[in-house]
Amino acid sequence: MGSEAGGRRGRDPPQCARPVATRRARVRARREPEAGRWAAAYPPALEKGPRPGLRRSPPLPAAGKLDRSGPATMRRLPQAPLLLLLLLLLQLALLVVTGAPEAQVSAPRSLVWGPGLQAGVVLPVRYFYLQAVSSEGQNLTRSPPDHTLFKVVIKSLSPKEVVRIHISKPLDRNDGTFLMRYRMYETVTEGLKIDVLYGDEHVAQSPYILKGPVYHEYCECPEENPQTWQKTLSCPTKEPQIAKDFASFPSINLQQMLNEVPKRFGDERGAIVHYTILNNHIYRRSLGKYTDFKMFSDEILLSLARKVLLPDLEFYINLGDWPLEHRKVNETPGPLPIISWCGSLDSQDIILPTYDITHSTLEAMRGVTNDLLSIQGNTGPSWINKTEKAFFRGRDSREERLQLVQLSKENPQLLDAGITGYFFFQEKEQELGKAKLIGFFDFFKYKYQVNVDGTVAAYRYPYLMLGDSLVLKQDSPYYEHFYMALKPWKHYVPIKRNLGDLLEKVKWAKENDEEAKWIAKEGQLTARDLLQPHRLYCYYYKVLQKYAERQSSKPEIREGMELVPQPDDNTSICQCHRKRLSREEL
């Protein structure tokens, strides 16, 4: 592990002495939403309004000004002028801390939008957003005091159809917006009626009608036209990371892959699975001993195949932690297009969203509690009430994490870091101690989150970015599929790989609280957009599509491959309305 810690390093991060005004201008720079996409933080109609959660608190007036503002009033109450002044100062201080009280919610003026209001967007958990708006037409930027009055009621349009739907309580994102989720366990033929209510009053254009059929996650009824499917999901037209990954592979020679991959990566220590997709059926064979994680690649490929007709292709997925292909483009023979969950600056692997965020998306509201949606409603206290320290809990999967604990022991006023489990450096447990496990949602009780690599990129990073704490991210040669869209000093604060400037950055954040808050919010809003579950499906499909386009020969079902069957769905109704055509008929 030590050798990895000294791996290729990025450029030194910007110095803390950069003028605050310059950084603030960069933080305020807006990312224009792509046409047709669902904005995760606010609907397109709100572009000119204040961004949720970014309203500045009014400054505290100077004491002299307070004295001059009401001398006549104080003279009329000579019995307690000092007490009145203290009460006034206390009121103003509370305004600075909490902001002015939010106005009452106007249900008709509030806004509702998102993929969960479209029948054609089939996801494990369907979701949509709500922006609370006041009677004056202003977007609320904090939770209204009566926010618990929001609720969602979903019923079948036909009284003859009884459908099982798990509707979660609205997730309050603490910035005037709410996330609504529901998971269907049956398909409805006639359609759904979705009531979004504030008390007994309908919100925005409620009720929303989803004309049937509306399919649940395990109903196999793929859209035959991939362009139609991508348009329905509002998939981005460009993914820079995909373009970068495939730049090294203008053509993919399947025979070369067949000859080389088993020899290079398929030994007993290997974690490679060889897949072929033909006529929307998934086939695979394992190469190597450590392929148990094929359950994660299986489940997302099967889920995709239930929703859209996949291209015919043959490829290899690396189930291990580290990217595999380190050949350079100008070498002979050249690199092989291995698909992995994590990339690095010195490898050529094609990157997919990690198994962690993929699995949590598939099992949300069922098998997992921490997922890309639930985290958004569990971000702890408001910024002003968070503990003003940097925080870390995790395993000992990289030496810098041990350094982090030592720094914490020496600087407890700035940093609270602990190792919760020792595997790689067991001899260090007695010296550094073992910290108790803490629920992930409780991480956000702290203002600053330290993100340090594990064996590769820390898979907690997307969840940290979805919180409302400031993320201090270690410079790293490793990356996930969405890192390219995140910029230092705009979405997070960078720290050197050896953690040499961590304490300096924590001090900077404490001394520049407003700026730190803005960076944290900008990072959160960007992560909300990038990590929407429907976008993960778009990303997976685009990788498979791009790979299929570059194959130089037809894929085949190879010796030793077995069919990966779709899971049984005997407990619910699933009748596909689409005529199932063979690929030759399309």
N, C-alpha and C positions, 0 to 999 in steps of 0.2 A: 504493500500500500504506500510505503514511503516513496518509492520511485515514481508513482503517479502524482504524488503531491508536488514533485519537482518538475512536472511536465511543462509543456509549452504554455507560455503565459501571454496574456493579452497586453495591450498597451496600458501604461500607467493611467489611472483614472484622473479626471480633472481635479485640480487642487481646490481645497475648501475655500481658499481666498478669492475664488471667482466672484465678481460683483453680484450681489443678490439680485439686482434689477435685471441683469442679463439672464440669470437662471430663471427668474420669474417669467420673463418674456417667453422663454422656451417652454416652460411648464404650461403657460396659458395657450400656447399654439394648439389649435383645434385640429383633430383629424376628421376630415369630411367623410361621412358615411357613404359607402358605395350605394348607388341607386338600387332600390328594390330590396335592400337588406333591412332586417329588423335591428334597430339600434337597441343594444342591451340595456343602456342606462337611461335613455330618453327617446321618445318617438321622434321621427323626422319633423313633425309639426312643431316641436318645441325648440328647434335649432336656435331661434332668436331669444329664447327665454333664458333665465339663469340656470346654470348647470346644477342639478341636484347635489346638495351637500357641500357646495363650494362658496356659499355666502359668507362673507367676512363678518365677524361680530363688530358692533360699533365700538370705537375707541373710548376709553375712559377719560372724561373731561378732567382738566387740571383742577386742583382744589380751589385755586383762586377764582376760576370761572364759576364754580359752584357757589362760592360766597356771593359773587356779583349777581347771580341769576335770580335771587329771591330775597334780597335784604328786607323788603317791606313785610313779607310774610313772616320772616323770623322776628321782626320787631313786634308784630302783633301777638306773638306767642313767647313773651320773655321768660315764662316759667320753665321752658325746656328747650332752648335753642340748640344746645349741644346734642341732645338726644335726637332731635329732628334731623340735624346734619348727619349724624351717624347712620340713621335709618335711610336717609337719601343716598349716602355713599354705599350702603349695603345693597340697596336696590339697583344702583348703577353697576355695581360689581357683579351682581347676579345676571344682569343683562349681558355683560361682557362674557361671562362664563357660559351662559345657556342660550343667548340670543333672545330676541323678542318672542313672546308667545306666538305660536303658529295660529293663523286664522282658521276658522271653521272650514271643514271640507264641504265642497259643493259636489254632490254626486253627479249631476248632469254635466258639469264642466270638466270633471276628472277624465283621464284618458286611459284607454285599455288597448293593448296591441300585442302581437307576438305570434309565434308559430302554432301554439296550442289552440288557436281560433280557426285553423284551417284543417278540414277533414283530410286532405291529401298529405299532410305532414305526419307520417307515422313514426313515432318514437317510443322507446320504452316508457318514458315519462313525458307527457305533453305539458307544456308550460306557456305562460304568457305573463305580461307585465301590466302594472297599474301605476299611474302617476296621479297622486292626490293633488287636486287644484282647489284653490280657495274660491269663494263667491265673487271675489274681485278679479278672478282669472289668473292669479299668480300660482306658479308651481310651488308647492310646499317643499321645503328642503330639509325638514326634520319630521320625525314621526308625529302625526297629530295626536293629541291627548286621547282621543276616542278611536284610535286606529283599530281596536279589536272589533269594531262594528263591521269591518269588511269581511265578506264571506262569499263563497262560491257554491252554487247548487247546480248539479248536472243531472239531467234526466233524459231518457230516450224520448224521441218525438212520438213514438207509437206506444200507447198504453199496453199493447200486447207484447212488447219487448221489455223484458226485465234484464238489465245489464249490471254487472258488477264493476264498480268504479271506486277506486280509493282516492278520495279527495283530501289533500293535505291542507292544514291551516295556512293562510297566507303568510309568506315569509316577509317580515318587515326588514327592509334593507337600511333602515335608519337614515334615509336621505329623502324621504317623501315618496319613495317608490316601493312597490311590493311585488313579490314573485308568487304567482299562483301555479300550483302543480296538481296534476291528476294522473293516475295510472289506470288504464283500462285492462280488464281481464277477459273481456268478450268483445266480439264485433257486433255493431248495431247496423241493421239494414236500412232503416228509415232515416236515421240521423240522431243528432244530439241537440238539446237545448241547454245553453250555458247561461245561468243567471249570475251576474256579478252584482252584489248588493252592498250597500252601505246602510246598515240597519234594515229597514224595509224598502228602501229606495234603490232603484236601479242605477247603476253607474254607467256613465258614458252612453254607448249605444246598446247596452244590455236590454233584452236577452240576445245572445249570439246564437245563430242557428248554423249547425254543421250538417249539411245535407249528406245523407248516407250514400253508400256504405262508409262507415268509419271503422277502420281496422285496428285491432289491438296488436301488440308487439309480436306475438307468436303466430299470427295469421300469415300464411304464405301466399302472397298475392303481389308479385313484383310488377312494377311499372315497366312495360316493354320499351318505352322511349326514354333513354337516359337523360336527354336534353330536357324533356318535360319534367322529369323527377328533379333535376338540379334547379330548374326554374321554380318549381313549387317550393323547394327548400330555400330559395334565394341564396344559393351557393355563390361564394365570391368568384369572380371571373378569373382572378389571378391569385396564386399562392407563391410568393417569392422563394420560399424554402424548397418547394417542389421543383421549381424551375432550376434552382441552383443544384439540387441533388442530381437531376437528370442531365445536366450539362456535360457530365463526364461520360454519358452513355447514349450517343446518337443512334446506336444500333445495339440490340441485345441478341447475342448468338446463343440460342438454347442448347445446341449441341456442345458448345464450349463449356457452358455452365454444367451440363450433365457430366462431362468428363472431369472437370476440375474441382467443383464444389465438394463432392464426397471425399476426394483425396486431401484437399486442403483443410476443410473444416468439419468433416464427418467422422473423426476418430472417436474413441470412447469418451473423450472429454468434451465432445462437441455438443452443441445445443441448437442444431439446425433442423428445420422441418421443410420438406420439399412439397409444395402445393401445386396442384393443377385445377383450374376451374374450366369446366366444359359444360355448355348448355345449362349454365346456372347451378351446376352441382359441384360440390367441393370434394376433392380427393387429396390425400396426403400420405406421405411416408416419413418416418423419423430417421434422422441421420445423427447418431451420437447417443450418448447415455442420458444426458440431462435435458429431456424434452417434455417434462411434465407441464410446463407452462403453455403447451400447445392448446390447452383448454381456453386460454385467453384469446389466442389468434383464431381458434375455431369459432368461438361465440360471436365475435364481431363479423367474421366473414359470413356466417350463417344468417346473422341479423341483416346484413346488407342484402344478401341474396333473397330474403323474404320481401324486400322493399323495392328493389330495382334489378333489372336484368344486367348481370355483370358481364364484362367482356371475357372472351376465352383467353386465358393466359397461364403461364407456368413460371413459378418463382420460388425463391428460397427466403424463409424468415429466420433470422437469428433470435433465439429466445434468451440468450445470455445478456449479461449486463453491458459488456464492452462491445463497441462497434468492431467489426472484424477486418474489413478490407483496407489495408494500408498501402497497397500498390499506388504508385503515382500514375497520372493520366498518360504521361510521356514514356512510361516504361513499356517493355515488351517481355512477356505478355502484359496487357493492361489490366486495370481493375475489373472486378466482377460486381454486378449490381445486386449486392446483398441487401435485403430489407431488415432494418433494425428499429428498436424503440428509442435509441439514443445515438446521437452523432458526436463527432469530435473534429477538431481542426486538422488532425493529421490522418483522417480516414475518409473513405469515399462512400460509406453506406447511405442508402436511401432511407429517410426517416419517416416513421409513422407516429401518431400520438401514442404515448406510453400505455402499456397494459393496465397501469394503475388507474389513470383517468378514464380509459375506455371501459374497464370492468365496472368502475363506480357509476358510470353513465348507464350501463346496461342493467345494473342491479339497484339503482336508486329507488327509494321508497319501498324497498323489499329486503335485499340482502346486505346493504351497507347503509351507514348513517352519514359518513363523510363523503359527499360527492360535490360536483361542480355547482349544483343548485343549492343544496342544503347549507353549504358554507356561507352563502350570501346572506342568510337570515340569522347567522350566529357569530357575529363579529365583535361581541363583547361590548364593553362600555363605550360611550362616546369618546372622541379624541381627548377632550379636556379631562376626562375621568380615568384615562388609562395610566398605568404605572409607568413612570418616565425612565424606563431602563430598556436595554436590549435583551432579548430573550432567545434561548435555544434549549431544546431537549431532543435527544436522538441517540442512536447507537454509535459505537466506536469505529465506524466503517471508514474513517480517514483520519490521519494523524493530526490534521489541523483542528479536528473536533476536540482532541485532547488538549491542544494549545488553548482552545476557546475556554475550556473548563479552568485551566490554570489562570488565564486572564481574569476569569470571573472571581476566583478566589482572591486575587490581588486587587481587584477593583469592583467590589460588590455594589458600590453606589452607582455604577454604570452598566453592569452586565450581570445577568442571572442565567448561567449556562450549566447544564448537567448532562451526564451520560446515563441513559436508562438501561443499557444492556451492553455487556462486554463479550466480544467474540474474537476480534482480531488482536486486541491488546489486553488480554486478561491480566497480565502482570501489573497493569496500571490501576486496577480497581482499588487496591488498598490505598494507594497514594492519592488518587483523585476522588474516590468515593462513588457511590451509585445513587443517582437521583430517582425519586419516585416517578412513576408514570403519571402523566397529566393529560386530560382530555384535550383533543386538538382545538376545540372551540375556546378553551381557556387560554390558549396561546395569546389570543387577541385582547387579553387584559393588559398587555404590555404595548407600549407605543412603537417599539422597534423590534423587528424580527430579523435574526441573523440567518441567512441561507448559506450553508457550507456544503460542498459536495459530499456525497457518500462514496460508494465505489465508483460511481459515475455522477451524472447530474442528479441532484437531490430531487426526488419525485414529489416532495412536498411543495416545491416552488409554485406551481399553479394555484394551489390552495392558499398559500401565503399571499399571493398577489390578489386573490379575490377577497381577502380581508381588508380592513381599513387601517392597518398598521403600516408604518414605513418599513419597506424591505431593504435590508443591507445585504447586497448580493456579492458573494466572493467571485472574483475574476476566475474564469474556468475555461478549459479547452473543450468542455462537454456542453451539449445543448439539446433541447427538445424541439419539437416541430414548430413552436410558436415564438421562440426566443428572438428570431430575427426582427420581429415587430416591436420589441421593447428596447428603449434607449436609456443609457445611464444618465442620471440627473434629470430625466424627464419622468420616468416610470419607477425608478428605484435608485438607490445610492450605491455605487460600486465600492468594494473594498478589495485591497490587494490579496493575492492568493496566499501569501504568508501571514495574513491578518495583521500586518505591521501597522496599518493605519485605522484599525477598527475603532479603537478608543477615541481617536481624533474625530472620526466620523460621527460617533455617538455624541461627543461633546458639541460638534457642529449642529447636529439635529436639535439638541436641547437649547442651544443658543439662538437657533433660527426656527422657532417652532412653527411659525406660519408657513414658511417655505417648505418645511418637512411635511406639514399637513397637505399642502398642495401636491407635492410629488406623490405622496401616498394615495391621494384621491385620483390623480391622473393615472397612476398605475392600476388602481382598482377598476376604473371605468374601462380602460383598454383591455384588461383581462376579462371583464364581463363580456365584452364584445368578442374577443378571440376565442374564448372557451365555452361558448354556447354549445350545448350538446348536438344540435343539428349541424353545426359547423364541423364537428368531429366526423360525422358521417360523410359530409362533403369532402373532407380531406382524404379519408380512406378511399373513397371512390376515385378521386382525381389521381391518386398514386397508382391505383390499379389500371385506370384508363391510360395514363401516360406510359406505363410499363407495357401494356398490350400493344400500343401504337408502335413501339420500337422493337418488338420481336421480329426477328428475321425469318422465322419459320413457324409452323403451326404447333401449338402445344399438344402434348399427348399424355394419356394416362400411363405412367411408367410402371414397370414391374415392381411389385411390393406396395403399391399404393392401395388405399382402401377408401371407400366412400365415407364421408362424414355426414351422417344423417341429420335432417332437421329434427328438433325435439318434438316429441308427441304433444298433440294439443287436443286431447280427448275430453278435456273438462269444459270446453267452451265452444261456441258457435264460430265457425270460420268458413264462410262460403265466398270464394273469390268471384267477383263479377266480371273479371277480365277473361277473355278467351285466351287460353294458354297456347301460344304458337311455338313451334320449334324455331331455332335460330335461322334455319334455311328459309322459313316462310316469311321472316321479317324483312 
